[in-house]
Amino acid sequence: MTDKIVALAGGTGFVGRALTPRLLAKDWQVRVLSRDATDYRQHPVASGVDIHEVNLAHDHSLQSALTGCQAVINLVGILNSRTRDGAEFTTLHAELPARLAEAAIKAGATRFSLVSALRADAEKGPSQYLRSKGAGEQALRRVAANELALTIFQPSTIYGPEDSFTNRFGQLLKLPAPFMPLPKPNARFAPVHVDDVADAVVNSLDDEETFGKTYQLCGPQVLSLREVVGMVRDALGLKRAIIGMPDGLARIQAALLEFVPGKPLSRDNLKSLEVNSICDSNGFERLGIEPRSAGEWIPKTVREANNLPPLEND
């Protein structure tokens, strides 16, 4: 059997940790690219994985790390930039995908997948996050052109035991307060389980019908942010009223929370919530995947993340 090597840029993250065992099960050799993989080396999924620490700013370092790989999957993403001008969004979302593709072509790879974001739009995105994601897709398509078999995935909000979505709200709900003020409570999502996203990426790698395609990925339920936070609260067994905030107060709250360690909410996050994260067409059906229901699985993942026993009906 010919060795199949796939490189995961950002593979130490939440989606990468779900993706790795699935790739190994499909006989792919996995090469994880990371700026610093110190903590990841201790993670159970790191067993049997080739870990390369690379300087993402240097094209030569990228090309060297990709040598011998047939496929590259870009999972690199951040929720917030450390600078107000969004420089990190530009570097990691708008520029890195194309630079990785150029390095992949020079290294001899023929397949490239990008996990982007639903509603990514370089011109019309309301936030730096969504505009930078859209710009990255555009630049990647130009570079890949006829050189790489490219597939782009645009998932709605991804949840799972190690996510930064339900866990973030879980930490806020645990604060000693009788209620939780919630910005944009009516923003709508179709939350998608991380394992479903990972299956979509893996199933597409050898499927020529997916080459050159972009797939929106959504769970089967459309939920408001208030409903999602309510699920998290109930799964944790907490008694907290969830109070929707007027937009003016929400902007003040976000401006203040930008200075809190971990930046639980930023003004750019708030702008992303101005557009509903709902699919126009769901790529899961084409990929032969029946996505999990958030109503069933968010409580399970929240309790798992907090080391709580399953609910009676689980």
C-alpha positions in Angstrom: 0.0 0.0 0.0 1.3 3.4 -0.9 1.9 5.6 2.1 -0.6 8.4 2.3 0.6 11.4 4.3 -1.7 14.3 5.3 -0.5 17.5 7.0 -2.8 19.2 9.5 -2.0 22.9 10.0 -3.5 23.8 13.3 -3.9 20.1 14.1 -3.3 20.5 17.8 -6.6 22.4 18.1 -10.2 21.4 18.8 -11.1 20.2 15.3 -7.7 18.7 14.7 -8.0 16.4 17.8 -11.3 15.0 16.5 -9.9 14.7 12.9 -6.6 12.8 13.8 -8.0 9.4 14.9 -10.4 9.3 11.9 -7.6 9.9 9.5 -5.5 7.2 11.1 -8.4 4.8 10.9 -8.5 5.5 7.1 -4.8 4.6 6.8 -3.5 8.2 6.5 -0.2 9.0 8.1 -0.8 12.2 10.0 1.7 15.0 10.2 0.7 17.8 12.6 2.1 21.3 12.0 2.2 23.6 15.0 4.0 26.6 16.3 4.3 25.0 19.7 3.2 21.4 20.3 4.5 21.1 23.9 1.1 20.4 25.5 -0.3 18.5 22.5 2.4 15.8 22.9 0.8 14.7 26.1 -2.7 14.4 24.5 -3.9 10.8 23.8 -4.6 11.5 20.1 -0.9 12.5 19.6 0.1 8.8 19.8 1.3 7.7 16.4 1.3 11.2 15.0 4.3 12.9 13.4 4.6 16.3 15.0 6.4 19.1 13.3 7.0 22.4 15.0 7.1 25.1 12.2 7.4 28.8 11.9 4.2 29.8 10.1 5.7 33.1 9.1 8.4 31.5 7.0 7.5 29.9 3.7 10.6 27.8 3.6 9.7 26.3 7.0 6.2 25.5 5.6 7.5 23.9 2.5 10.0 21.8 4.4 7.3 20.6 6.8 5.0 19.6 3.8 7.6 17.6 1.9 6.3 14.1 1.2 2.7 15.0 1.9 -0.1 14.2 -0.6 -2.7 16.3 1.2 -2.9 19.4 3.4 -5.8 20.3 5.7 -5.8 23.9 7.1 -7.6 24.2 10.4 -5.8 27.3 11.7 -8.2 29.8 13.2 -8.6 32.3 16.0 -11.7 33.9 17.5 -10.0 37.1 18.5 -7.0 39.2 17.4 -4.7 40.5 20.1 -4.6 43.9 18.3 -7.5 46.2 17.5 -6.5 46.5 13.8 -7.1 42.7 13.4 -3.5 42.0 12.3 -3.7 38.4 13.5 -6.9 37.8 11.6 -5.1 39.1 8.4 -2.0 36.9 9.0 -3.7 33.7 10.0 -7.1 33.8 8.2 -6.6 36.0 5.1 -2.9 35.2 4.2 -1.9 31.8 5.6 -4.3 29.6 3.5 -2.8 30.9 0.3 0.8 30.6 1.6 0.1 27.1 2.8 -1.2 26.2 -0.7 1.8 27.7 -2.4 4.1 25.7 -0.1 2.0 22.6 -0.7 2.3 22.9 -4.5 6.1 23.4 -4.2 6.3 20.3 -1.9 4.4 18.2 -4.4 1.0 17.9 -2.6 -2.1 17.6 -4.8 -5.0 17.8 -2.3 -6.0 20.7 -0.1 -8.9 21.2 2.4 -9.8 24.3 4.3 -12.1 24.5 7.3 -13.4 28.1 7.1 -16.6 29.5 8.7 -20.2 29.9 7.7 -21.0 33.4 6.4 -17.3 34.2 5.6 -17.4 37.1 3.2 -14.4 39.3 2.3 -16.6 42.3 1.4 -19.9 42.0 3.3 -18.8 40.2 6.5 -19.8 42.3 9.5 -16.7 41.4 11.6 -13.0 41.3 11.0 -13.3 37.5 11.7 -15.7 36.8 8.9 -14.1 39.2 6.4 -10.7 37.7 7.0 -12.1 34.2 6.6 -13.7 35.2 3.3 -10.5 36.9 2.1 -8.6 33.7 2.9 -11.0 31.6 0.8 -10.6 34.0 -2.1 -6.8 34.0 -2.0 -6.7 30.2 -1.6 -8.9 29.6 -4.7 -6.6 31.8 -6.8 -3.5 30.0 -5.7 -5.0 26.5 -5.9 -6.6 27.1 -9.4 -5.5 24.1 -11.5 -2.7 23.1 -9.1 -4.6 21.6 -6.2 -7.8 19.6 -5.7 -9.4 22.1 -3.3 -12.4 21.6 -0.9 -13.6 24.3 1.5 -15.9 23.6 4.4 -18.0 26.4 6.1 -19.4 25.1 9.3 -21.8 26.9 11.6 -20.8 27.1 15.2 -18.9 23.9 16.2 -19.5 22.3 19.6 -18.0 19.4 21.5 -16.4 18.6 24.9 -13.4 20.7 24.2 -15.0 23.6 22.3 -14.6 27.3 23.0 -18.4 27.9 22.6 -20.4 26.0 25.1 -17.5 25.9 27.5 -17.1 29.7 27.4 -20.8 30.2 28.3 -20.5 27.4 30.9 -17.7 29.4 32.7 -19.8 32.6 32.6 -22.8 30.8 34.0 -20.8 29.5 36.9 -20.1 33.1 38.1 -21.8 33.9 41.4 -24.7 36.0 40.0 -28.5 35.5 40.1 -28.7 36.1 36.3 -26.6 36.1 33.2 -26.8 39.1 30.8 -26.6 37.8 27.2 -25.8 39.9 24.2 -27.6 39.2 20.9 -29.9 36.6 22.5 -31.9 36.1 19.3 -28.8 35.5 17.1 -29.4 32.1 15.4 -27.2 29.1 14.8 -27.4 25.6 13.4 -24.7 24.2 15.9 -22.7 21.3 14.4 -20.9 18.6 16.4 -17.1 18.5 15.9 -17.2 14.8 15.1 -19.6 15.5 12.2 -17.3 18.1 10.8 -14.3 15.8 11.1 -16.2 13.0 9.3 -17.1 15.5 6.5 -13.4 16.4 6.0 -12.2 12.8 6.1 -14.9 11.4 3.8 -14.1 14.0 1.2 -10.3 13.5 1.0 -10.5 10.7 -1.6 -13.8 11.7 -3.2 -13.2 13.4 -6.5 -16.7 14.7 -6.6 -15.8 17.1 -3.8 -12.9 18.6 -5.6 -13.4 22.3 -6.3 -16.5 22.4 -4.1 -17.5 24.5 -1.0 -19.8 22.8 1.6 -21.8 24.6 4.2 -22.1 22.4 7.3 -25.0 22.7 9.7 -26.7 20.7 12.4 -30.4 19.8 11.9 -31.6 22.3 14.6 -31.7 26.1 14.3 -31.4 27.6 17.8 -31.2 31.1 19.2 -28.2 32.0 21.3 -30.6 32.2 24.3 -31.7 28.6 23.7 -28.1 27.3 23.4 -27.1 29.1 26.6 -30.2 27.7 28.3 -29.1 24.2 27.3 -25.7 24.7 28.8 -27.2 26.1 32.0 -29.6 23.2 32.4 -26.9 20.6 31.6 -24.8 22.1 34.4 -27.7 22.0 36.8 -27.6 25.7 37.4 -30.3 28.2 38.3 -29.6 31.4 36.3 -32.0 33.7 34.6 -30.8 34.6 31.1 -31.5 38.3 30.4 -31.2 39.6 26.9 -29.2 42.8 26.7 -30.0 45.8 24.5 -27.3 46.3 21.7 -26.0 49.5 23.3 -25.3 47.8 26.6 -23.9 44.7 24.8 -21.3 46.9 23.0 -20.2 48.4 26.4 -20.0 44.9 27.9 -17.9 43.6 25.0 -15.6 46.6 25.1 -14.9 45.9 28.8 -14.6 42.1 28.4 -11.9 42.6 25.8 -9.6 43.4 28.7 -10.5 40.3 30.7 -7.9 37.4 30.5 -9.2 35.0 27.9 -11.3 37.7 26.3 -14.7 36.0 26.8 -16.4 38.4 24.5 -15.1 41.1 22.1 -16.7 43.8 20.0 -15.7 41.7 16.9 -17.4 38.7 18.4 -20.5 40.8 18.8 -20.4 41.9 15.2 -20.2 38.3 14.0 -23.5 37.7 15.8 -25.2 40.2 13.5 -25.5 37.6 10.8 -27.3 34.3 11.5 -25.1 31.3 11.1 -27.6 29.1 9.2 -26.9 27.1 6.0 -28.4 27.9 2.6 -27.8 24.3 1.6 -26.3 21.6 3.9 -23.3 19.7 2.6 -23.8 16.8 5.0 -26.4 15.2 2.8 -24.0 15.2 -0.2 -21.3 13.7 2.0 -23.5 10.9 3.4 -23.5 12.1 6.9 -26.5 12.5 9.2 -25.5 15.3 11.6 -26.2 15.0 15.3 -29.0 17.0 16.9 -27.8 19.8 19.1 -30.7 19.4 21.5 -29.5 15.9 22.3 -25.8 16.4 22.1 -25.0 19.8 23.6 -26.1 18.6 27.0 -24.1 15.4 26.6 -20.9 17.3 25.6 -21.3 19.9 28.4 -21.6 17.3 31.0 -18.7 15.3 29.6 -16.6 18.5 29.6 -17.4 19.1 33.2 -16.9 15.5 34.4 -20.6 15.2 35.3 -22.5 11.9 35.0 -24.8 11.5 32.0 -28.4 12.6 32.3 -31.0 9.9 32.9 -32.3 10.1 29.4 -28.8 10.0 27.7 
